[in-house]
Structure formats: C-alpha cells, structure tokens
Amino acid sequence: MQSNNAILKAYGLPDLQVTDIALLRLAVLAQKTDTKKLARRLLFDESTSDDHERSILTKSRQQCGRQFISKMEGMVTDLTLARENQTNFEEYLNSNPHANPRMDLTITVLTTGFWPSYKSFDLNLPAEMVRE
C-alpha cells in the first residue's frame, strides 16, 4: 500500500505531512457544508441580499482560494440570472395579454454543476398546466 506522500509524488504534488492532509480534508468538508447552507439560503430566499453573499464569498476567496468558492459564486449568479429572467417573463406577459397563462408561474433554472445534489422526485403538474 502506498503512503500518502508517494501518491502525492505520483501526481507531481509536494510532500505533505499527515496534518496537512487532515487540514485539507477539513477544508473540503467545510466547503461542502458551506455550499449546502448557501444553497438553502438562496433557494428559500433567506439571504439578506446578493451583495451580502458576494461580499462573504469575496472574503472566502481571499482566504481559501478561488477553487473553493467557485461553485458558490455560480449559485449566486444562477439566482441573479433567474430573477432577471423572471422579471423579463413577467414584463412579456404584461405587454402581451394573449400570452397570459392565467396563473402565477415562477421558474428557476439552475446550473447542475454549481448546486449540491438532492434526491429527485416526480413532478405532478396541476390540471391547468397539462395540455391534452
């Protein structure tokens, strides 16, 4: 069985002490936890503002590096674009009465690679949304 340092050398990485590897694992675990918490805040609209989240991400980027927070930045960008798309859609409906779906409709499109994975489930549409 290869030691951690032998594996690191095989990939061209510098030698690390066991404590360094443990710290790296802790950092990855913290990133996953932070990503899930951010996802919840964003999806349930519990965040104070996008600017506040971006400020926190900027500070995290300075401390941890871009690779650790790139997915989180993508999540904030996804929600910003989703809000813009929703506003554009509502403006379109207001200017085109014949296109009105006669119901409140909000759709949020998310980039798969940015967001934590969740169990999938079947979607049951209301009768008003199903075409026969």
C-alpha positions as CSV (number, residue, x, y, z in Angstrom):
1,M,0.0,0.0,0.0
2,Q,1.3,3.4,-1.0
3,S,1.8,6.2,1.5
4,N,0.0,9.5,1.1
5,N,3.3,11.2,0.1
6,A,4.0,8.5,-2.5
7,I,0.6,9.1,-4.0
8,L,1.2,12.9,-4.0
9,K,4.5,12.5,-5.7
10,A,2.9,10.3,-8.4
11,Y,0.7,13.3,-9.2
12,G,3.5,15.7,-9.1
13,L,2.4,17.3,-5.8
14,P,4.7,18.3,-3.0
15,D,5.1,16.2,0.1
16,L,2.6,16.9,2.8
17,Q,2.5,15.9,6.4
18,V,-0.4,13.9,7.7
19,T,-1.7,17.0,9.5
20,D,-1.6,18.9,6.2
21,I,-3.8,16.2,4.6
22,A,-6.1,16.3,7.5
23,L,-6.5,20.0,7.2
24,L,-7.2,19.7,3.5
25,R,-9.9,17.2,4.2
26,L,-11.4,19.5,6.9
27,A,-11.3,22.4,4.3
28,V,-13.2,20.3,1.8
29,L,-15.7,19.2,4.4
30,A,-16.3,22.8,5.4
31,Q,-16.7,23.8,1.8
32,K,-19.4,21.2,1.2
33,T,-21.2,22.2,4.4
34,D,-21.0,25.9,3.5
35,T,-22.2,25.2,-0.1
36,K,-25.3,23.3,1.3
37,K,-26.1,26.2,3.7
38,L,-25.7,28.8,1.0
39,A,-28.0,26.7,-1.3
40,R,-30.7,26.6,1.3
41,R,-30.4,30.4,2.0
42,L,-30.6,31.2,-1.7
43,L,-33.4,28.7,-2.7
44,F,-35.6,29.6,0.2
45,D,-34.9,33.3,-0.2
46,E,-33.4,33.5,3.4
47,S,-30.4,35.6,2.3
48,T,-30.3,39.2,3.3
49,S,-29.0,40.2,-0.2
50,D,-26.9,39.0,-3.2
51,D,-24.4,41.8,-2.4
52,H,-24.0,40.4,1.2
53,E,-23.5,36.9,-0.1
54,R,-21.0,38.1,-2.7
55,S,-19.1,40.1,0.0
56,I,-18.8,36.9,2.1
57,L,-17.6,35.0,-1.0
58,T,-15.0,37.6,-1.8
59,K,-13.6,37.3,1.7
60,S,-13.6,33.5,1.5
61,R,-11.9,33.7,-1.9
62,Q,-9.1,35.7,-0.3
63,Q,-8.6,33.2,2.5
64,C,-9.3,29.9,0.7
65,G,-8.7,30.5,-3.0
66,R,-11.0,30.7,-6.0
67,Q,-11.4,26.9,-6.4
68,F,-13.0,26.5,-3.0
69,I,-15.8,29.0,-3.7
70,S,-16.3,28.9,-7.5
71,K,-19.4,26.7,-7.1
72,M,-20.9,29.1,-4.5
73,E,-20.3,32.1,-6.8
74,G,-22.0,30.2,-9.5
75,M,-25.0,29.6,-7.3
76,V,-25.4,33.3,-6.5
77,T,-25.0,34.1,-10.2
78,D,-27.7,31.5,-11.1
79,L,-30.2,33.1,-8.8
80,T,-29.4,36.6,-10.0
81,L,-30.0,35.4,-13.6
82,A,-33.2,33.6,-12.6
83,R,-34.6,36.7,-11.1
84,E,-33.8,38.7,-14.2
85,N,-35.4,36.1,-16.4
86,Q,-38.5,36.0,-14.2
87,T,-38.8,39.8,-14.4
88,N,-38.4,39.7,-18.2
89,F,-41.1,37.0,-18.4
90,E,-43.5,39.0,-16.3
91,E,-42.9,42.1,-18.4
92,Y,-43.6,40.0,-21.5
93,L,-46.8,38.7,-20.1
94,N,-47.9,42.2,-19.1
95,S,-47.3,43.5,-22.6
96,N,-48.9,40.5,-24.4
97,P,-52.3,39.8,-22.8
98,H,-53.0,36.9,-25.2
99,A,-49.9,35.1,-23.8
100,N,-51.2,35.2,-20.2
101,P,-51.1,31.7,-18.7
102,R,-53.9,32.8,-16.2
103,M,-51.8,31.6,-13.2
104,D,-48.8,32.7,-11.2
105,L,-45.8,30.9,-12.7
106,T,-42.2,31.1,-11.4
107,I,-39.5,29.0,-12.9
108,T,-35.9,29.0,-11.7
109,V,-33.3,27.4,-13.9
110,L,-30.2,26.2,-12.1
111,T,-26.8,25.1,-13.4
112,T,-26.3,21.5,-12.3
113,G,-22.6,21.7,-11.5
114,F,-22.9,24.5,-9.0
115,W,-25.6,23.1,-6.7
116,P,-25.5,20.3,-4.2
117,S,-27.2,17.1,-5.3
118,Y,-30.6,16.3,-3.9
119,K,-32.9,13.4,-4.3
120,S,-35.0,13.7,-7.4
121,F,-38.8,13.4,-7.3
122,D,-41.6,13.2,-9.8
123,L,-43.4,16.5,-10.5
124,N,-47.2,16.4,-10.6
125,L,-48.4,19.4,-12.6
126,P,-51.8,21.0,-11.8
127,A,-54.6,20.2,-14.3
128,E,-54.4,23.8,-15.6
129,M,-50.9,23.3,-16.8
130,V,-51.4,19.9,-18.5
131,R,-52.2,20.0,-22.2
132,E,-54.4,17.2,-23.5
